Amino acid sequence: MELFEMLGFSEQGWGSALLLATLLTVALTLCGLLVGSVFGALVAAAKLSPRRGLRSVGELYSTVFRGIPELLVIYLFYFGGSTLITAIGQWFGAEGFIATPPFLVGALAVGMISGSYQAEVYRGAYLAVSQGELEAARAIGMPTLMLARRILMPQIFRLSLPGLGNVWQMSLKDSALISVTGLAELMRTTQIAAGSTRQYFTFYIVGGILYLLLTGMSNQVFGRAERHMGKSQRRNFAAGN
């Protein structure tokens, strides 16, 4: 089979499957990043809390999900979760093994792993915010919610962008590990195509190129976002002067 025919969009080609797998990889990574942003914000708040108990919980979360290999986390979530759901189902009278949805498990696993890194990004961004601005806002009687919405959150988001770009790239690569659950994302589809055609070198090279394209486009998106936030900050500063 010719190379262009194998990678084409005909019935014999793998182009459509690879394209859908690439979109699924992006969707999985995006969902994982959103899940991680929730956990990351909560953990960052816990680690910044004056209460020792909350700080200990935040440190424990970061230690566990940054210390355990990502593949082990996915195994625990997928197989452990299926075992737990099956046990609960049998308790209610269900029969047979109940498997957890691979996409859901993948998004949750990637999200909780990225959350441990996002927590440090948000914590560092919060500490970098000028305390003088916060004190000035409190001095004029600005309500807490307004202070957070107009001063704190925009600056945390702007300062977090470079770190979040790195977390996104890490999550994009971690999504390849979800292939062990059978989800037909880019890595899994590349493996199937290579095994079906015996063209291992060709399809693994194509898979690598697709990952590099995703990485390059992601860099462009985050770069533009950083420049846009930088311009907004300079305009606000100029208006304030």
Secondary structure, DSSP 8 states (H G I E B T S, - for coil): --HHHHTSSSSS-SHHHHHHHHHHHHHHHHHHHHHHHHHHHHHHHHHHSS-HHHHHHHHHHHHHHHHS-HHHHHHIIIIIHHHHHHHHHHHTT--S-----HHHHHHHHHHHHHHHHHHHHHHHHHHHS-HHHHHHHHHTT--HHHHIIIIIHHHHHHHHHHHHHHHHHHHHHHGGGGGGGT--SHHHHHHHHHHHHS-HHHHHHHHHHHHHHHHHHHHHHHHHHHHHHHHHHHHHHHHH-
